[in-house]
Amino acid sequence: MENVSIKKKSIIYGVVTVSNKGQIAIPVDLRNDMDLDQGDQFMVLKRKDNVGFTFIRLDKIDELVCKVQEDVSYFEKQPNK
């Protein structure tokens, strides 16, 4: 049997504190795991239950919007208002 090394990525990276300027520092392990670089942009979404928020890479949002634009069947499934 071949020994295969699997890198398990964390889902919890620590605790961050909001500064007096409203900033947080993204933990270095998360930046490394996600290959984040200075200048990367994210869309910030608030959860409906107000317990937190989600960051999504802006380039992934662009890909999603392009898919929605091109998917005619998506709009055909939507109820008419």
C-alpha positions as CSV (number, residue, x, y, z in Angstrom):
1,M,0.0,0.0,0.0
2,E,1.4,3.4,-1.0
3,N,1.8,6.0,1.7
4,V,-0.1,9.0,0.6
5,S,0.3,12.3,2.5
6,I,-3.0,14.2,2.8
7,K,-2.8,17.8,4.0
8,K,-5.8,18.4,6.2
9,K,-6.8,22.1,6.2
10,S,-8.3,23.7,9.3
11,I,-11.7,25.3,9.5
12,I,-10.8,27.2,12.7
13,Y,-7.8,29.5,12.5
14,G,-8.0,31.3,15.8
15,V,-9.6,34.4,17.2
16,V,-9.4,37.9,15.7
17,T,-10.2,41.2,17.4
18,V,-11.7,44.2,15.7
19,S,-9.3,47.2,16.0
20,N,-10.5,50.8,16.8
21,K,-10.3,51.4,13.0
22,G,-12.7,48.5,12.4
23,Q,-9.9,46.2,11.0
24,I,-9.1,42.6,11.6
25,A,-6.0,40.7,10.8
26,I,-6.4,37.4,8.9
27,P,-4.4,34.7,10.6
28,V,-1.2,33.8,8.7
29,D,-2.1,30.1,8.4
30,L,-5.4,31.0,6.7
31,R,-3.6,33.4,4.4
32,N,-1.2,30.7,3.4
33,D,-3.8,27.9,3.0
34,M,-5.9,30.2,0.8
35,D,-2.9,31.7,-1.0
36,L,-4.0,35.2,-0.1
37,D,-1.9,38.2,-1.2
38,Q,-1.9,41.8,-0.4
39,G,-4.5,43.6,-2.5
40,D,-6.9,40.6,-2.8
41,Q,-10.5,41.7,-2.7
42,F,-13.5,40.1,-1.1
43,M,-17.2,40.6,-0.9
44,V,-18.5,40.6,2.6
45,L,-21.9,39.1,3.3
46,K,-23.8,39.3,6.7
47,R,-25.5,36.2,7.9
48,K,-29.3,36.4,8.3
49,D,-29.0,35.4,11.9
50,N,-26.5,38.2,12.7
51,V,-24.0,35.8,14.2
52,G,-21.2,36.6,11.7
53,F,-20.3,37.2,8.2
54,T,-18.7,35.5,5.2
55,F,-15.9,36.7,2.9
56,I,-16.0,35.5,-0.7
57,R,-13.2,36.3,-3.2
58,L,-14.3,38.9,-5.6
59,D,-13.1,36.9,-8.6
60,K,-15.3,34.0,-7.5
61,I,-18.3,36.4,-7.3
62,D,-17.5,37.5,-10.9
63,E,-17.5,33.9,-12.0
64,L,-20.8,33.3,-10.3
65,V,-22.4,36.4,-11.9
66,C,-21.1,35.3,-15.3
67,K,-22.7,31.9,-14.9
68,V,-26.0,33.4,-13.9
69,Q,-25.9,35.7,-16.9
70,E,-25.3,32.8,-19.2
71,D,-27.8,30.4,-17.6
72,V,-31.1,31.1,-19.4
73,S,-32.7,28.1,-17.6
74,Y,-32.1,29.8,-14.2
75,F,-34.4,32.7,-15.2
76,E,-37.0,30.4,-16.8
77,K,-37.3,28.6,-13.4
78,Q,-38.0,31.9,-11.5
79,P,-41.6,32.8,-10.8
80,N,-43.0,35.8,-12.7
81,K,-43.8,38.8,-10.6
